[in-house]
């Protein structure tokens, strides 16, 4: 699988089936995350990979009600960083951008390996910090749920989520996200 294939194959599936998690898999994912470009090679992202059953159950208490589907995952990756761990150039704080790049590399590698790696925003950062011992100085940026795409639709999904399982949600038209040579002034503007 090449990079374009991995990008096209990556989906935020919510119907998950169990997958065996090994330390070798975790090291592989971390290594790919470390290869992402970051400001001055600072690599601000920190990761806690949780797959031991008792700890996994504790982390799952952080999920919001709308993320009940996450309870079927085989691993949760808590991804966090702190501002001072990366470049601060005037008003530009790179830690969030660089952590996003590192997370994307990890997700694409998981996809290449035939896994679902679904990042979520619906969780309690305080609970994640408490359960995993993450210092308050760190911002918990996302949780990535890892499993295998299930052959059947999870019964806890909403109708909208079921539709998204069957069909990739539409992306915005190119004309709304990419501009050539300059950003156009709004219609009716005199500039």
Backbone as CSV, one residue per row, in Angstrom:
resi,resn,N_x,N_y,N_z,CA_x,CA_y,CA_z,C_x,C_y,C_z
1,UNK,0.851,-1.174,0.000,0.000,0.000,0.000,0.897,1.238,0.000
2,UNK,0.627,2.184,-0.916,1.384,3.429,-0.902,0.634,4.472,-0.071
3,UNK,1.194,5.658,0.056,0.601,6.689,0.907,-0.791,7.069,0.419
4,UNK,-0.960,7.246,-0.877,-2.273,7.614,-1.409,-3.291,6.518,-1.099
5,UNK,-2.890,5.259,-1.231,-3.791,4.155,-0.897,-4.196,4.213,0.580
6,UNK,-3.234,4.489,1.459,-3.532,4.569,2.889,-4.473,5.739,3.181
7,UNK,-4.241,6.866,2.531,-5.124,8.016,2.724,-6.539,7.685,2.265
8,UNK,-6.655,7.041,1.110,-7.978,6.676,0.599,-8.654,5.584,1.428
9,UNK,-7.872,4.686,1.998,-8.426,3.583,2.791,-8.819,4.019,4.199
10,UNK,-8.187,5.067,4.710,-8.457,5.495,6.079,-9.901,5.955,6.215
11,UNK,-10.558,5.384,7.197,-11.945,5.758,7.482,-12.128,5.799,8.985
12,UNK,-13.024,6.639,9.431,-13.334,6.758,10.854,-14.480,5.809,11.199
13,UNK,-14.236,4.525,10.967,-15.264,3.528,11.269,-15.545,3.492,12.763
14,UNK,-16.798,3.196,13.094,-17.204,3.073,14.487,-17.610,1.651,14.853
15,UNK,-17.784,0.809,13.887,-18.096,-0.598,14.162,-16.769,-1.335,14.243
16,UNK,-16.357,-1.638,15.471,-15.030,-2.208,15.684,-15.106,-3.643,16.169
17,UNK,-14.153,-4.431,15.722,-13.984,-5.809,16.176,-12.619,-5.895,16.855
18,UNK,-12.452,-6.869,17.729,-11.183,-6.987,18.453,-10.005,-7.271,17.532
19,UNK,-8.863,-6.807,17.967,-7.605,-7.079,17.282,-6.555,-7.307,18.368
20,UNK,-5.595,-8.171,18.080,-4.527,-8.440,19.051,-3.548,-7.268,19.021
21,UNK,-3.290,-6.710,20.182,-2.337,-5.613,20.315,-1.058,-6.171,20.929
22,UNK,0.055,-5.864,20.296,1.348,-6.325,20.796,2.264,-5.122,21.024
23,UNK,3.280,-5.333,21.822,4.259,-4.274,22.024,4.953,-3.940,20.710
24,UNK,5.149,-4.925,19.868,5.772,-4.689,18.568,4.921,-3.734,17.722
25,UNK,3.601,-3.919,17.727,2.698,-3.023,17.005,2.811,-1.607,17.564
26,UNK,2.785,-1.481,18.883,2.869,-0.167,19.516,4.174,0.523,19.133
27,UNK,5.282,-0.187,19.191,6.571,0.405,18.820,6.583,0.848,17.355
28,UNK,5.953,0.085,16.493,5.857,0.427,15.082,5.069,1.734,14.911
29,UNK,3.941,1.847,15.585,3.131,3.056,15.484,3.870,4.274,16.026
30,UNK,4.548,4.115,17.154,5.303,5.222,17.736,6.416,5.653,16.794
31,UNK,7.115,4.698,16.231,8.223,5.033,15.334,7.729,5.855,14.147
32,UNK,6.583,5.497,13.593,6.038,6.270,12.473,5.631,7.666,12.917
33,UNK,5.064,7.793,14.102,4.706,9.111,14.625,5.957,9.971,14.807
34,UNK,7.032,9.365,15.252,8.276,10.107,15.471,8.889,10.614,14.176
35,UNK,8.558,10.009,13.061,9.130,10.413,11.781,8.407,11.594,11.145
36,UNK,7.312,12.031,11.748,6.590,13.190,11.222,7.457,14.445,11.364
37,UNK,7.309,15.379,10.443,8.064,16.632,10.579,7.508,17.453,11.739
38,UNK,8.403,17.994,12.550,8.010,18.889,13.639,9.028,20.025,13.711
39,UNK,8.622,21.145,14.256,9.487,22.314,14.358,10.755,21.963,15.135
40,UNK,11.889,22.184,14.526,13.198,21.857,15.120,13.305,20.411,15.586
41,UNK,12.509,19.539,14.999,12.479,18.122,15.387,12.161,17.946,16.880
42,UNK,11.308,18.820,17.403,10.979,18.775,18.832,10.100,17.596,19.230
43,UNK,9.299,17.080,18.295,8.439,15.926,18.569,7.647,16.121,19.875
44,UNK,6.732,17.092,19.910,6.052,17.430,21.157,5.027,16.411,21.643
45,UNK,4.499,15.596,20.765,3.439,14.666,21.165,3.970,13.607,22.121
46,UNK,3.132,13.273,23.073,3.380,12.152,23.981,2.187,11.216,23.846
47,UNK,2.453,9.942,23.997,1.441,8.929,23.754,1.397,7.956,24.931
48,UNK,0.190,7.630,25.376,0.014,6.509,26.292,-0.861,5.516,25.550
49,UNK,-0.297,4.343,25.293,-1.011,3.264,24.614,-1.607,2.358,25.688
50,UNK,-2.912,2.218,25.670,-3.596,1.433,26.689,-4.294,0.257,26.017
51,UNK,-3.845,-0.956,26.350,-4.501,-2.144,25.812,-4.678,-3.229,26.859
52,UNK,-4.055,-3.099,28.010,-4.252,-4.066,29.097,-5.707,-3.919,29.559
53,UNK,-6.471,-5.028,29.629,-7.921,-4.939,29.840,-8.375,-4.093,31.028
54,UNK,-7.771,-4.213,32.177,-8.225,-3.450,33.349,-8.011,-1.951,33.144
55,UNK,-6.863,-1.573,32.599,-6.600,-0.150,32.341,-7.491,0.380,31.216
56,UNK,-7.728,-0.459,30.220,-8.587,-0.053,29.114,-9.986,0.284,29.639
57,UNK,-10.495,-0.525,30.542,-11.813,-0.256,31.122,-11.821,1.060,31.895
58,UNK,-10.742,1.370,32.591,-10.667,2.637,33.326,-10.662,3.822,32.366
59,UNK,-9.917,3.718,31.282,-9.862,4.811,30.307,-11.224,5.008,29.659
60,UNK,-11.942,3.942,29.443,-13.244,4.039,28.778,-14.258,4.845,29.588
61,UNK,-14.012,5.050,30.873,-14.916,5.880,31.673,-14.846,7.342,31.246
62,UNK,-13.850,7.704,30.465,-13.702,9.085,29.993,-14.556,9.379,28.758
63,UNK,-15.049,8.358,28.078,-15.806,8.564,26.841,-17.135,9.249,27.107
64,UNK,-17.542,10.138,26.204,-18.867,10.749,26.286,-19.917,9.718,25.856
65,UNK,-21.168,9.984,26.195,-22.255,9.051,25.864,-22.357,8.794,24.360
66,UNK,-22.097,9.822,23.561,-22.173,9.670,22.106,-21.080,8.779,21.524
67,UNK,-20.118,8.441,22.349,-19.029,7.571,21.894,-19.092,6.183,22.522
68,UNK,-20.293,5.688,22.742,-20.458,4.350,23.306,-19.818,3.284,22.411
69,UNK,-19.753,3.554,21.124,-19.139,2.623,20.182,-17.673,2.364,20.517
70,UNK,-17.024,3.308,21.189,-15.606,3.172,21.537,-15.356,2.019,22.502
71,UNK,-16.385,1.576,23.184,-16.213,0.488,24.145,-15.820,-0.829,23.487
72,UNK,-15.920,-0.898,22.167,-15.526,-2.112,21.447,-14.078,-2.065,20.975
73,UNK,-13.355,-0.990,21.286,-11.987,-0.897,20.789,-11.052,-1.849,21.531
74,UNK,-9.922,-2.114,20.919,-8.908,-2.991,21.515,-7.783,-2.204,22.164
75,UNK,-7.678,-0.929,21.790,-6.647,-0.083,22.362,-7.107,1.375,22.257
76,UNK,-6.741,2.150,23.264,-6.934,3.591,23.239,-5.549,4.218,23.340
77,UNK,-5.307,5.186,22.472,-4.052,5.930,22.526,-4.393,7.343,22.972
78,UNK,-3.908,7.719,24.145,-4.061,9.096,24.611,-2.898,9.890,24.037
79,UNK,-3.223,10.995,23.368,-2.203,11.819,22.733,-2.269,13.204,23.371
80,UNK,-1.125,13.625,23.884,-1.091,14.869,24.635,0.242,15.580,24.425
81,UNK,0.266,16.864,24.763,1.480,17.677,24.591,1.349,18.916,25.453
82,UNK,2.463,19.631,25.576,2.406,20.916,26.257,3.084,21.969,25.391
83,UNK,2.575,23.178,25.501,3.018,24.282,24.666,4.532,24.460,24.695
84,UNK,5.137,24.397,25.862,6.567,24.687,25.979,7.458,23.600,25.374
85,UNK,6.877,22.482,24.956,7.660,21.392,24.379,7.988,21.609,22.902
86,UNK,7.475,22.697,22.325,7.677,22.908,20.898,7.962,24.386,20.640
87,UNK,8.151,24.723,19.387,8.505,26.091,19.014,7.420,27.089,19.411
88,UNK,7.874,28.199,19.973,7.028,29.361,20.239,7.691,30.520,19.513
89,UNK,7.154,30.873,18.356,7.744,31.925,17.537,6.731,33.063,17.449
90,UNK,6.989,34.101,18.246,6.066,35.233,18.384,4.697,34.694,18.798
91,UNK,3.676,34.874,17.954,2.340,34.418,18.337,2.019,33.010,17.808
92,UNK,3.002,32.331,17.265,2.777,31.002,16.690,3.191,29.909,17.676
93,UNK,2.245,29.083,18.028,2.477,27.946,18.923,2.360,26.677,18.086
94,UNK,3.449,26.005,17.906,3.486,24.885,16.972,3.058,23.546,17.563
95,UNK,2.964,23.429,18.876,2.757,22.118,19.477,1.484,21.418,19.014
96,UNK,0.411,22.160,18.787,-0.825,21.524,18.334,-0.695,21.037,16.892
97,UNK,-0.110,21.860,16.043,0.094,21.470,14.644,1.003,20.245,14.554
98,UNK,2.122,20.299,15.254,3.082,19.201,15.180,2.514,17.916,15.784
99,UNK,1.746,18.036,16.855,1.106,16.854,17.433,0.105,16.266,16.444
100,UNK,-0.587,17.134,15.713,-1.510,16.655,14.680,-0.791,15.899,13.575
101,UNK,0.364,16.410,13.160,1.147,15.701,12.150,1.590,14.330,12.657
102,UNK,2.070,14.294,13.880,2.521,13.021,14.445,1.357,12.033,14.533
103,UNK,0.199,12.530,14.917,-0.981,11.676,15.019,-1.392,11.164,13.646
104,UNK,-1.334,12.017,12.649,-1.693,11.598,11.290,-0.777,10.492,10.788
105,UNK,0.519,10.617,11.044,1.444,9.559,10.617,1.100,8.242,11.307
106,UNK,0.787,8.294,12.577,0.406,7.096,13.330,-0.862,6.480,12.736
107,UNK,-1.853,7.310,12.452,-3.123,6.822,11.903,-2.918,6.198,10.530
108,UNK,-2.100,6.821,9.695,-1.868,6.251,8.363,-1.135,4.917,8.450
109,UNK,-0.202,4.794,9.375,0.484,3.506,9.545,-0.504,2.453,10.030
110,UNK,-1.352,2.798,10.977,-2.364,1.845,11.445,-3.265,1.409,10.293
111,UNK,-3.639,2.354,9.447,-4.471,2.037,8.281,-3.743,1.071,7.357
112,UNK,-2.475,1.335,7.113,-1.678,0.458,6.255,-1.652,-0.965,6.810
113,UNK,-1.687,-1.089,8.133,-1.662,-2.404,8.782,-3.041,-3.055,8.847
114,UNK,-4.039,-2.408,8.260,-5.383,-2.978,8.230,-6.212,-2.680,9.467
115,UNK,-5.805,-1.692,10.237,-6.515,-1.332,11.458,-7.360,-0.085,11.259
116,UNK,-8.322,0.088,12.134,-9.050,1.349,12.245,-8.391,2.109,13.384
117,UNK,-8.027,3.346,13.149,-7.480,4.226,14.187,-8.301,5.508,14.123
118,UNK,-9.289,5.600,14.999,-10.300,6.654,14.938,-10.083,7.656,16.070
119,UNK,-9.641,8.884,15.742,-9.480,9.900,16.791,-10.839,10.470,17.182
120,UNK,-10.978,10.793,18.465,-12.245,11.345,18.945,-12.003,12.622,19.747
121,UNK,-13.053,13.415,19.847,-13.038,14.615,20.680,-13.977,14.449,21.879
122,UNK,-14.846,13.450,21.854,-15.835,13.254,22.907,-15.306,12.432,24.070
123,UNK,-14.625,13.103,24.978,-14.072,12.450,26.166,-13.790,13.518,27.207
124,UNK,-13.553,13.091,28.432,-13.204,14.007,29.512,-11.689,14.041,29.670
125,UNK,-11.041,15.163,29.320,-9.589,15.259,29.497,-9.183,15.067,30.964
126,UNK,-10.001,15.563,31.885,-9.682,15.424,33.310,-9.635,13.952,33.711
127,UNK,-10.614,13.183,33.246,-10.637,11.753,33.566,-9.432,11.049,32.960
128,UNK,-9.101,11.389,31.719,-7.939,10.780,31.060,-6.670,11.077,31.853
129,UNK,-6.505,12.340,32.239,-5.317,12.718,33.030,-5.260,11.928,34.333
130,UNK,-6.392,11.856,35.012,-6.448,11.173,36.305,-6.134,9.684,36.168
131,UNK,-6.772,9.022,35.221,-6.591,7.577,35.048,-5.174,7.234,34.616
132,UNK,-4.600,8.046,33.725,-3.296,7.717,33.144,-2.120,8.425,33.820
133,UNK,-2.391,9.289,34.776,-1.305,9.983,35.470,-0.644,11.066,34.644
134,UNK,-1.382,11.655,33.715,-0.842,12.714,32.857,-0.871,14.029,33.645
135,UNK,0.249,14.748,33.706,0.285,16.001,34.466,-0.698,17.041,33.933
136,UNK,-1.151,17.914,34.806,-2.075,18.986,34.431,-1.460,19.961,33.439
137,UNK,-0.148,20.006,33.353,0.519,20.912,32.408,0.357,20.455,30.963
138,UNK,-0.043,19.219,30.780,-0.212,18.654,29.443,-1.655,18.814,28.984
139,UNK,-1.817,19.142,27.698,-3.148,19.196,27.105,-3.424,17.852,26.425
140,UNK,-4.488,17.185,26.847,-4.903,15.949,26.177,-5.605,16.393,24.901
141,UNK,-4.991,16.096,23.771,-5.449,16.623,22.490,-6.464,15.712,21.823
142,UNK,-6.255,14.398,21.922,-7.218,13.457,21.356,-7.004,12.081,21.970
143,UNK,-8.008,11.250,21.809,-7.881,9.818,22.058,-8.079,9.146,20.714
144,UNK,-7.243,8.168,20.399,-7.392,7.412,19.162,-7.805,6.000,19.550
145,UNK,-8.943,5.582,19.035,-9.466,4.241,19.309,-9.030,3.301,18.201
146,UNK,-8.491,2.163,18.594,-7.927,1.225,17.628,-8.648,-0.108,17.713
147,UNK,-8.959,-0.646,16.570,-9.576,-1.962,16.452,-9.505,-2.396,15.001
148,UNK,-10.275,-3.382,14.692,-10.414,-3.845,13.314,-11.824,-3.486,12.892
149,UNK,-12.027,-3.163,11.618,-13.375,-2.856,11.142,-14.229,-4.111,11.226
150,UNK,-15.324,-4.017,11.940,-16.215,-5.160,12.132,-16.996,-5.457,10.861
151,UNK,-17.379,-6.705,10.716,-18.186,-7.119,9.570,-19.644,-6.696,9.709
152,UNK,-20.066,-6.420,10.949,-21.449,-6.022,11.196,-21.469,-4.633,11.837
153,UNK,-22.570,-3.946,11.649,-22.736,-2.600,12.198,-22.986,-2.697,13.703
154,UNK,-22.287,-1.859,14.450,-22.467,-1.821,15.902,-23.898,-1.390,16.232
155,UNK,-24.554,-2.090,17.160,-25.937,-1.731,17.510,-26.056,-0.428,18.291
156,UNK,-24.963,0.139,18.773,-25.043,1.376,19.551,-24.956,2.630,18.679
157,UNK,-24.782,2.469,17.372,-24.631,3.623,16.492,-25.962,4.316,16.220
158,UNK,-25.901,5.624,16.078,-27.078,6.409,15.697,-27.324,6.203,14.200
159,UNK,-28.507,6.575,13.698,-28.751,6.453,12.248,-27.709,7.198,11.408
160,UNK,-27.294,8.391,11.848,-26.276,9.139,11.103,-24.955,8.376,11.091
161,UNK,-24.579,7.792,12.219,-23.328,7.027,12.294,-23.405,5.777,11.429
162,UNK,-24.570,5.143,11.369,-24.747,3.968,10.500,-24.533,4.371,9.045
163,UNK,-25.081,5.515,8.651,-24.899,6.010,7.278,-23.423,6.264,6.993
164,UNK,-22.707,6.825,7.971,-21.286,7.105,7.784,-20.452,5.825,7.715
165,UNK,-20.944,4.751,8.295,-20.249,3.467,8.176,-20.325,2.964,6.732
166,UNK,-21.462,3.176,6.112,-21.686,2.664,4.758,-21.052,3.550,3.685
167,UNK,-21.057,4.856,3.922,-20.577,5.789,2.906,-19.679,6.836,3.556
168,UNK,-18.545,7.060,2.961,-17.638,8.093,3.470,-18.374,9.435,3.436
169,UNK,-18.356,10.170,4.542,-18.991,11.488,4.526,-18.361,12.371,3.447
170,UNK,-19.196,13.174,2.811,-18.738,14.051,1.734,-17.710,15.047,2.246
171,UNK,-16.768,15.370,1.432,-15.793,16.400,1.718,-16.239,17.688,1.033
172,UNK,-15.805,18.796,1.545,-16.145,20.080,0.932,-15.600,20.134,-0.490
173,UNK,-16.266,20.880,-1.353,-15.743,21.035,-2.717,-14.381,21.724,-2.690
174,UNK,-13.543,21.365,-3.619,-12.205,21.927,-3.741,-12.231,23.459,-3.709
175,UNK,-13.204,24.046,-4.370,-13.287,25.501,-4.469,-13.485,26.172,-3.111
176,UNK,-13.948,25.427,-2.116,-14.155,25.998,-0.783,-12.925,25.862,0.113
177,UNK,-11.970,25.028,-0.274,-10.836,24.790,0.614,-9.480,25.131,0.019
178,UNK,-9.393,25.227,-1.298,-8.105,25.502,-1.931,-8.247,26.685,-2.883
179,UNK,-7.276,27.590,-2.785,-7.298,28.797,-3.603,-5.949,28.917,-4.293
180,UNK,-5.971,29.440,-5.482,-4.768,29.494,-6.283,-4.200,30.906,-6.313
181,UNK,-3.013,31.040,-5.814,-2.212,32.259,-5.830,-2.645,33.342,-4.846
182,UNK,-3.893,33.411,-4.455,-4.341,34.377,-3.449,-5.692,33.924,-2.899
183,UNK,-6.038,34.456,-1.739,-7.342,34.184,-1.140,-8.308,35.237,-1.642
184,UNK,-9.381,34.835,-2.297,-10.283,35.810,-2.916,-11.056,36.624,-1.861
185,UNK,-11.315,37.882,-2.201,-12.128,38.734,-1.342,-13.561,38.225,-1.385
186,UNK,-14.303,38.405,-0.303,-15.702,37.980,-0.290,-16.504,38.699,-1.387
187,UNK,-17.555,38.034,-1.860,-18.407,38.634,-2.903,-18.961,39.964,-2.390
188,UNK,-18.991,40.943,-3.262,-19.512,42.251,-2.901,-18.483,43.147,-2.232
189,UNK,-17.290,42.613,-1.956,-16.248,43.402,-1.333,-15.587,44.293,-2.360
190,UNK,-15.158,45.456,-1.931,-14.492,46.389,-2.847,-12.980,46.212,-2.827
191,UNK,-12.470,45.295,-2.047,-11.020,45.093,-2.002,-10.575,44.027,-2.952
